[in-house]
Amino acid sequence: MSTWHDYVQRNGALPEWPYPVNYGKVNEVVSDVLVIGGGVAGLQAAINAARMGTKVAVLERGHAKRSGSGGAGVDHWHGAVTNPCSKVTPEMYTQACYDSMQGWTGGHVRYIITKESWDTLLDCEKMGVQIRDAKDEFKGADFRDEKTKLMFAYDYKNRHIIRVWGYNIKVKLYEEAKRVGVNIYNRVMPTCLLTTGGKQGAKVVGATAVNTRTGEFYVFRAKATVIATGGVGRLFDFAPEVTASSSMGDLNAAGVGEAIGWNAGAEFVCMEKTSPGRLAGYAYAPYSMANAHNTYHGTPIVDANGKEVPWDDAFNRPIKKIQGRFLPSEGQDFILGEGIGISYYLEQYRNNGLIHDLPERIREGEFKLPLYADLTRLPEVERRSIFGMMVGNEGKTRIPIYDTMTKAGFDPDKDLFQAPVMPLEGYNHSNFWAAGINTPPTIRSLAGGGFLVDWNQRTNLKGLYIGAGGNLFGGGCHGESHTTGRYAGRHAAEYAKTAPEPVADKQQVEAEKTRAYSALKQGKEGNGWKEINAAIARIMRDYCGQYKNEQTLNLGLRLLNELKTTELASAYASNPHELGRLLECHSLITVGELVIKASLERKASNSILDFHRLDYPAMNPPEWNKLLPIRQEDNKVSVRELPLDFHLKAPYASSYEENYQKHCVK
């Protein structure tokens, strides 16, 4: 099969645009529920809204069959605490997440996830996703329940994290969405949310979009809207030639959902929270290097002389037997596991891992670099479950890692594979391939903040619901995205049943159409989208890195605005694809402004948020132990204060279960 590179080499030029271009043509789509984003959360929202008898449309930037951060597959599913083998309750799990984050996560969203995660996974099983060891490949393993044939990760005692064969999970969701009558519009780029009267803060009645193949304009009108887009990459760093293989995220995630929500007047919290950058070409392809973390949890690590690195429990006490790596130790209630969207763990929930003082012991010569993963030292069932079942199903590993290494001759029964050689601080964490030590400190990633929602997963805007992981305060990763999408879809459908017919404001539609097509009128001498994206990332690195103050933040705002009104305003698009990418740049600037404005409002440093104000160096002052919901009102920033446990205070009930029973839609 000929590739794009082959074509250019053969013909000496780029091909003509292969699709009919119809700039200016307007298509109107009317539905009960509109879902923006066709990833795993979006398709779950659409499927469950359609099952309630509503007419559903999905607006997807790529192609919903494989799109999104979870589109390529998954190997283990978190939060399934109501499965028949679990010894963890929803209250226990939610409190563990909330306490570990010292309250800086949405406890209500966490509880919704734990109440419905197992049911959501069972629904995926009905769609054709394998979640059990049906062929008895791992019969007798410590991590397998012989009665249900479920398999578990991290904590073999409490059994709440389920290993799954999820390589086809997105395809099965797509097939189910089509089966229940969901109308999917692929290759359309959202540009704004439509609101009653075109007013900021008013009820949401749909969205506008541009087709990135034909250039046609779309007006989606809906009684209820669910934003189910991913998070945002490319905000602090833009190097597409080296980035794609080094991140767990989707490079197409440009913060579009957050941007259109912010512009419409939706409320956000903790957007000032960041963490060391991952979406960059400075680390390694996920799981391609020796490590003992996440999918490779429990893997023996040896040094250049074959000496094995010991393991510690969460309290830094030695673990002598391999089996102990997968069990809670004395003083632990249970192990939460990695990949749930929180950045801090209390000792009673933290994973076991390699010795905590490994860098010092390497420096002293006890262990000689390079280090290697030695799967041969694991029991055979553990070895096959890691390099085979899990690496063979994870989204970013099935093809680039598992297939590539297997075809190259790697045999986990006899071969070792090397860990990166890096500054010793990088060995502080067992996840060597993503070691932040290799990423410049100015490069950050948004982490944990997002839309603020109530117990219905509704925003402050009528008709707007959020179902996602990365852009939902309290959300998590893969399984959590499925579950929150499913929940939001049901609530949106319930609201749509009694909502009035949506009416789009003609003036807002025309203004948005003019804005969306503005790049088509510019001269070819203007900048392209890549130059704009690189400039956005440079501004964010320079003025909103890990350390900031009032002056740097205000300079960043000024420069983003100048970029928007000069270079971006004169940028040129030669085809609908480039037009879509330029519209993404608009979204990235909007999210950058949101992050900076949220950072300006928090006049205190905070360790959990990894937030450092040089002009307010006091760390975690008690008077700033509060959320600062931020939104736009008449294009001006509006901020209020909210206690961390707002979800258990009036007007809500004081217990998680009472709130869930009152608000959940069956």
QUISUL-V732207 format. One record per residue. N is the residue number from 1. RES is the residue in three letters. PHI is phi in whole degrees, -180 to 180 (none if undefined). D_LAST is the distance of its C-alpha to the last C-alpha in whole Angstrom. Layout:
N/RES/PHI/D_LAST, N/RES/PHI/D_LAST
//
This chain:
1/MET/none/48, 2/SER/-74/50, 3/THR/-103/48, 4/TRP/-58/48, 5/HIS/-62/51, 6/ASP/-60/53, 7/TYR/-62/53, 8/VAL/-64/54, 9/GLN/-64/57, 10/ARG/-76/58, 11/ASN/-104/58, 12/GLY/74/59, 13/ALA/-159/56, 14/LEU/-75/53, 15/PRO/-73/51, 16/GLU/-67/51, 17/TRP/-60/47, 18/PRO/-83/46, 19/TYR/-117/43, 20/PRO/-67/44, 21/VAL/-103/44, 22/ASN/-132/43, 23/TYR/-57/43, 24/GLY/94/42, 25/LYS/-68/40, 26/VAL/-109/37, 27/ASN/-113/34, 28/GLU/-109/31, 29/VAL/-124/28, 30/VAL/-116/25, 31/SER/-147/21, 32/ASP/-76/18, 33/VAL/-126/17, 34/LEU/-110/20, 35/VAL/-110/19, 36/ILE/-98/22, 37/GLY/111/23, 38/GLY/-110/23, 39/GLY/-77/23, 40/VAL/-64/20, 41/ALA/-67/18, 42/GLY/-65/18, 43/LEU/-69/18, 44/GLN/-63/14, 45/ALA/-61/13, 46/ALA/-66/15, 47/ILE/-59/14, 48/ASN/-75/10, 49/ALA/-69/11, 50/ALA/-66/13, 51/ARG/-64/11, 52/MET/-90/9, 53/GLY/90/13, 54/THR/-98/15, 55/LYS/-84/18, 56/VAL/-124/18, 57/ALA/-121/21, 58/VAL/-116/22, 59/LEU/-106/25, 60/GLU/-125/26, 61/ARG/-67/30, 62/GLY/-106/31, 63/HIS/-121/29, 64/ALA/-64/26, 65/LYS/-68/27, 66/ARG/-135/28, 67/SER/-76/28, 68/GLY/93/27, 69/SER/-63/28, 70/GLY/-99/25, 71/GLY/-68/27, 72/ALA/-92/29, 73/GLY/130/27, 74/VAL/-154/27, 75/ASP/-117/28, 76/HIS/-147/26, 77/TRP/-122/22, 78/HIS/-94/22, 79/GLY/77/19, 80/ALA/-83/18, 81/VAL/-76/19, 82/THR/-95/17, 83/ASN/-67/19, 84/PRO/-64/21, 85/CYS/-101/24, 86/SER/-74/23, 87/LYS/-109/25, 88/VAL/-112/23, 89/THR/-97/20, 90/PRO/-57/18, 91/GLU/-65/20, 92/MET/-62/23, 93/TYR/-65/22, 94/THR/-62/21, 95/GLN/-66/24, 96/ALA/-63/26, 97/CYS/-66/25, 98/TYR/-65/26, 99/ASP/-69/29, 100/SER/-61/30, 101/MET/-88/30, 102/GLN/52/31, 103/GLY/93/28, 104/TRP/-90/29, 105/THR/-154/25, 106/GLY/-77/22, 107/GLY/-61/21, 108/HIS/-67/17, 109/VAL/-68/17, 110/ARG/-60/18, 111/TYR/-68/16, 112/ILE/-57/13, 113/ILE/-60/15, 114/THR/-68/16, 115/LYS/-71/12, 116/GLU/-121/11, 117/SER/-61/14, 118/TRP/-65/15, 119/ASP/-62/12, 120/THR/-65/13, 121/LEU/-66/16, 122/LEU/-61/15, 123/ASP/-64/14, 124/CYS/-62/17, 125/GLU/-62/19, 126/LYS/-64/18, 127/MET/-77/19, 128/GLY/119/23, 129/VAL/-90/23, 130/GLN/-79/25, 131/ILE/-123/24, 132/ARG/-131/26, 133/ASP/-81/30, 134/ALA/-63/30, 135/LYS/-94/33, 136/ASP/56/34, 137/GLU/-68/36, 138/PHE/-121/36, 139/LYS/-57/36, 140/GLY/90/37, 141/ALA/-70/36, 142/ASP/-61/36, 143/PHE/-91/32, 144/ARG/-111/31, 145/ASP/-94/29, 146/GLU/-68/31, 147/LYS/-76/29, 148/THR/-92/26, 149/LYS/65/28, 150/LEU/-77/26, 151/MET/-123/28, 152/PHE/-124/28, 153/ALA/-123/30, 154/TYR/68/31, 155/ASP/-121/31, 156/TYR/-76/32, 157/LYS/-85/31, 158/ASN/-91/28, 159/ARG/54/26, 160/HIS/-119/23, 161/ILE/-112/24, 162/ILE/-106/24, 163/ARG/-79/27, 164/VAL/-135/26, 165/TRP/-95/28, 166/GLY/-98/26, 167/TYR/-62/29, 168/ASN/-107/27, 169/ILE/-64/23, 170/LYS/-71/24, 171/VAL/-61/25, 172/LYS/-67/22, 173/LEU/-64/20, 174/TYR/-61/22, 175/GLU/-63/23, 176/GLU/-68/19, 177/ALA/-60/19, 178/LYS/-66/22, 179/ARG/-64/21, 180/VAL/-89/18, 181/GLY/91/20, 182/VAL/-71/20, 183/ASN/-92/23, 184/ILE/-105/24, 185/TYR/-111/27, 186/ASN/-85/29, 187/ARG/60/32, 188/VAL/-121/31, 189/MET/-99/32, 190/PRO/-65/30, 191/THR/-120/32, 192/CYS/-164/31, 193/LEU/-93/28, 194/LEU/-87/29, 195/THR/-128/28, 196/THR/-58/29, 197/GLY/70/33, 198/GLY/70/33, 199/LYS/-94/33, 200/GLN/-69/32, 201/GLY/92/29, 202/ALA/-87/28, 203/LYS/-62/25, 204/VAL/-84/24, 205/VAL/-126/24, 206/GLY/143/25, 207/ALA/-159/27, 208/THR/-116/31, 209/ALA/-160/32, 210/VAL/-124/35, 211/ASN/-74/35, 212/THR/-87/37, 213/ARG/-116/39, 214/THR/-103/40, 215/GLY/80/40, 216/GLU/-69/38, 217/PHE/-98/36, 218/TYR/-121/32, 219/VAL/-118/31, 220/PHE/-99/27, 221/ARG/-109/25, 222/ALA/-152/22, 223/LYS/-73/20, 224/ALA/-140/18, 225/THR/-129/19, 226/VAL/-117/18, 227/ILE/-90/20, 228/ALA/-134/20, 229/THR/-80/24, 230/GLY/-80/26, 231/GLY/-82/28, 232/VAL/-136/32, 233/GLY/-108/35, 234/ARG/65/38, 235/LEU/-86/38, 236/PHE/-106/41, 237/ASP/-153/42, 238/PHE/-142/43, 239/ALA/-148/45, 240/PRO/-60/43, 241/GLU/-68/46, 242/VAL/-121/45, 243/THR/-88/42, 244/ALA/-57/39, 245/SER/-86/40, 246/SER/-111/40, 247/SER/-135/36, 248/MET/-84/33, 249/GLY/-92/32, 250/ASP/-102/32, 251/LEU/-61/35, 252/ASN/-77/33, 253/ALA/-75/31, 254/ALA/-115/33, 255/GLY/70/31, 256/VAL/-64/30, 257/GLY/-62/26, 258/GLU/-63/28, 259/ALA/-64/31, 260/ILE/-70/29, 261/GLY/-67/27, 262/TRP/-62/30, 263/ASN/-65/32, 264/ALA/-83/29, 265/GLY/107/29, 266/ALA/-71/26, 267/GLU/-96/27, 268/PHE/-128/27, 269/VAL/-137/28, 270/CYS/58/30, 271/MET/-70/32, 272/GLU/-80/35, 273/LYS/-79/34, 274/THR/-134/36, 275/SER/-142/37, 276/PRO/-52/40, 277/GLY/-63/39, 278/ARG/-119/38, 279/LEU/-82/38, 280/ALA/-153/42, 281/GLY/-89/44, 282/TYR/-103/46, 283/ALA/-94/44, 284/TYR/-125/43, 285/ALA/-57/41, 286/PRO/-53/38, 287/TYR/68/39, 288/SER/-86/42, 289/MET/-115/44, 290/ALA/-57/45, 291/ASN/-162/42, 292/ALA/-129/40, 293/HIS/-129/37, 294/ASN/54/34, 295/THR/-57/34, 296/TYR/-93/37, 297/HIS/-55/37, 298/GLY/96/39, 299/THR/-67/42, 300/PRO/-67/45, 301/ILE/-114/47, 302/VAL/-123/51, 303/ASP/-92/54, 304/ALA/-63/57, 305/ASN/-98/59, 306/GLY/86/56, 307/LYS/-79/55, 308/GLU/-82/52, 309/VAL/-78/50, 310/PRO/-68/48, 311/TRP/-114/45, 312/ASP/-117/44, 313/ASP/-86/41, 314/ALA/-66/39, 315/PHE/-103/42, 316/ASN/65/44, 317/ARG/-98/46, 318/PRO/-66/47, 319/ILE/-109/45, 320/LYS/-93/47, 321/LYS/-111/45, 322/ILE/-57/43, 323/GLN/-59/41, 324/GLY/-68/40, 325/ARG/-67/39, 326/PHE/-109/36, 327/LEU/-131/35, 328/PRO/-66/35, 329/SER/-102/38, 330/GLU/-57/40, 331/GLY/96/38, 332/GLN/-104/35, 333/ASP/-74/31, 334/PHE/-167/30, 335/ILE/-101/30, 336/LEU/-70/28, 337/GLY/93/29, 338/GLU/-91/30, 339/GLY/94/28, 340/ILE/-119/25, 341/GLY/81/26, 342/ILE/-120/28, 343/SER/-109/32, 344/TYR/-133/33, 345/TYR/-131/33, 346/LEU/-70/34, 347/GLU/-57/36, 348/GLN/-73/34, 349/TYR/-129/31, 350/ARG/-78/34, 351/ASN/-68/35, 352/ASN/-71/38, 353/GLY/-164/40, 354/LEU/-63/44, 355/ILE/-49/46, 356/HIS/-70/46, 357/ASP/-107/50, 358/LEU/-56/50, 359/PRO/-57/51, 360/GLU/-66/54, 361/ARG/-75/55, 362/ILE/-70/55, 363/ARG/-61/58, 364/GLU/-80/60, 365/GLY/94/60, 366/GLU/-67/58, 367/PHE/-123/56, 368/LYS/-106/57, 369/LEU/-75/56, 370/PRO/-82/54, 371/LEU/-92/51, 372/TYR/-138/50, 373/ALA/-89/47, 374/ASP/-119/48, 375/LEU/-67/45, 376/THR/-66/48, 377/ARG/-84/48, 378/LEU/-88/44, 379/PRO/-56/43, 380/GLU/-56/43, 381/VAL/-69/39, 382/GLU/-67/39, 383/ARG/-63/41, 384/ARG/-70/39, 385/SER/-71/36, 386/ILE/-79/37, 387/PHE/-97/39, 388/GLY/159/37, 389/MET/-72/34, 390/MET/-81/33, 391/VAL/-62/35, 392/GLY/-79/35, 393/ASN/-125/31, 394/GLU/-64/31, 395/GLY/-56/31, 396/LYS/-97/34, 397/THR/-123/36, 398/ARG/-56/35, 399/ILE/-91/38, 400/PRO/-66/40, 401/ILE/-104/40, 402/TYR/-63/40, 403/ASP/-66/41, 404/THR/-63/44, 405/MET/-67/45, 406/THR/-66/45, 407/LYS/-65/47, 408/ALA/-79/50, 409/GLY/105/50, 410/PHE/-65/48, 411/ASP/-127/48, 412/PRO/-64/46, 413/ASP/-75/48, 414/LYS/-143/51, 415/ASP/-101/51, 416/LEU/-107/50, 417/PHE/-135/48, 418/GLN/-85/49, 419/ALA/-87/48, 420/PRO/-65/49, 421/VAL/-92/52, 422/MET/-151/51, 423/PRO/-52/52, 424/LEU/-60/52, 425/GLU/-59/49, 426/GLY/-64/47, 427/TYR/-89/47, 428/ASN/-67/45, 429/HIS/-122/42, 430/SER/-73/41, 431/ASN/-91/40, 432/PHE/-68/43, 433/TRP/-68/42, 434/ALA/-108/40, 435/ALA/-54/43, 436/GLY/-64/43, 437/ILE/-61/46, 438/ASN/-88/47, 439/THR/-100/45, 440/PRO/-53/47, 441/PRO/-64/46, 442/THR/-76/46, 443/ILE/-83/43, 444/ARG/-123/39, 445/SER/-129/36, 446/LEU/-66/33, 447/ALA/-151/31, 448/GLY/102/28, 449/GLY/-84/28, 450/GLY/160/26, 451/PHE/-59/24, 452/LEU/-91/23, 453/VAL/-127/19, 454/ASP/-95/17, 455/TRP/-71/14, 456/ASN/-95/12, 457/GLN/60/14, 458/ARG/-101/16, 459/THR/-80/20, 460/ASN/-70/23, 461/LEU/-94/23, 462/LYS/-59/21, 463/GLY/84/19, 464/LEU/-117/19, 465/TYR/-120/17, 466/ILE/-124/18, 467/GLY/-134/16, 468/ALA/-170/19, 469/GLY/-108/21, 470/GLY/-70/25, 471/ASN/-116/24, 472/LEU/-118/22, 473/PHE/-63/23, 474/GLY/103/21, 475/GLY/-75/21, 476/GLY/-140/22, 477/CYS/-116/23, 478/HIS/-67/22, 479/GLY/-61/19, 480/GLU/-65/18, 481/SER/-66/18, 482/HIS/-54/16, 483/THR/-68/13, 484/THR/-69/14, 485/GLY/-64/14, 486/ARG/-60/11, 487/TYR/-67/9, 488/ALA/-64/12, 489/GLY/-62/11, 490/ARG/-66/8, 491/HIS/-68/9, 492/ALA/-63/12, 493/ALA/-64/11, 494/GLU/-62/10, 495/TYR/-65/13, 496/ALA/-65/15, 497/LYS/-62/14, 498/THR/-118/17, 499/ALA/-76/19, 500/PRO/-71/22, 501/GLU/-62/24, 502/PRO/-75/25, 503/VAL/-121/29, 504/ALA/-86/30, 505/ASP/-78/34, 506/LYS/-61/36, 507/GLN/-66/38, 508/GLN/-65/36, 509/VAL/-62/35, 510/GLU/-65/39, 511/ALA/-64/40, 512/GLU/-71/37, 513/LYS/-62/39, 514/THR/-62/42, 515/ARG/-63/41, 516/ALA/-63/39, 517/TYR/-96/42, 518/SER/-61/45, 519/ALA/-67/46, 520/LEU/-73/47, 521/LYS/-95/50, 522/GLN/-87/51, 523/GLY/-73/54, 524/LYS/-69/54, 525/GLU/-78/56, 526/GLY/-70/53, 527/ASN/-68/51, 528/GLY/-95/48, 529/TRP/-65/44, 530/LYS/-66/45, 531/GLU/-63/48, 532/ILE/-64/46, 533/ASN/-61/43, 534/ALA/-62/46, 535/ALA/-67/47, 536/ILE/-58/44, 537/ALA/-63/43, 538/ARG/-63/47, 539/ILE/-62/46, 540/MET/-65/43, 541/ARG/-65/45, 542/ASP/-73/48, 543/TYR/-118/47, 544/CYS/-141/43, 545/GLY/-78/44, 546/GLN/-64/43, 547/TYR/-112/46, 548/LYS/-149/46, 549/ASN/-147/47, 550/GLU/-57/48, 551/GLN/-70/50, 552/THR/-64/49, 553/LEU/-65/45, 554/ASN/-67/47, 555/LEU/-63/49, 556/GLY/-61/46, 557/LEU/-61/44, 558/ARG/-62/48, 559/LEU/-70/48, 560/LEU/-63/45, 561/ASN/-66/45, 562/GLU/-64/49, 563/LEU/-62/47, 564/LYS/-67/45, 565/THR/-92/48, 566/THR/-117/50, 567/GLU/-60/50, 568/LEU/-69/46, 569/ALA/-66/47, 570/SER/-105/50, 571/ALA/-68/48, 572/TYR/-116/49, 573/ALA/-120/46, 574/SER/-96/48, 575/ASN/-158/45, 576/PRO/-61/41, 577/HIS/-63/40, 578/GLU/-64/43, 579/LEU/-62/41, 580/GLY/-61/38, 581/ARG/-66/39, 582/LEU/-67/41, 583/LEU/-65/38, 584/GLU/-62/36, 585/CYS/-63/39, 586/HIS/-58/38, 587/SER/-65/35, 588/LEU/-62/37, 589/ILE/-63/39, 590/THR/-61/36, 591/VAL/-66/34, 592/GLY/-59/38, 593/GLU/-64/38, 594/LEU/-61/35, 595/VAL/-63/36, 596/ILE/-67/39, 597/LYS/-66/38, 598/ALA/-65/36, 599/SER/-67/39, 600/LEU/-67/41, 601/GLU/-75/39, 602/ARG/-90/39, 603/LYS/-97/42, 604/ALA/-169/42, 605/SER/-85/42, 606/ASN/-146/39, 607/SER/-73/39, 608/ILE/-67/35, 609/LEU/-81/35, 610/ASP/50/38, 611/PHE/-113/39, 612/HIS/-126/43, 613/ARG/-99/45, 614/LEU/-65/49, 615/ASP/-87/49, 616/TYR/-136/47, 617/PRO/-74/48, 618/ALA/-59/47, 619/MET/-91/44, 620/ASN/58/41, 621/PRO/-63/42, 622/PRO/-55/40, 623/GLU/-68/40, 624/TRP/-105/38, 625/ASN/-84/35, 626/LYS/-156/33, 627/LEU/-82/31, 628/LEU/-125/32, 629/PRO/-57/30, 630/ILE/-128/31, 631/ARG/-151/31, 632/GLN/-105/33, 633/GLU/-135/34, 634/ASP/55/37, 635/ASN/63/38, 636/LYS/-117/39, 637/VAL/-72/37, 638/SER/-122/35, 639/VAL/-128/34, 640/ARG/-132/33, 641/GLU/-110/33, 642/LEU/-148/29, 643/PRO/-67/29, 644/LEU/-60/28, 645/ASP/-99/26, 646/PHE/-56/24, 647/HIS/-71/21, 648/LEU/-118/22, 649/LYS/-118/24, 650/ALA/-53/24, 651/PRO/-86/22, 652/TYR/-89/19, 653/ALA/-75/20, 654/SER/-90/22, 655/SER/-125/20, 656/TYR/-62/17, 657/GLU/-65/15, 658/GLU/-62/15, 659/ASN/-64/14, 660/TYR/-62/11, 661/GLN/-64/10, 662/LYS/-74/11, 663/HIS/-107/10, 664/CYS/-69/6, 665/VAL/-109/4, 666/LYS/-83/0
//
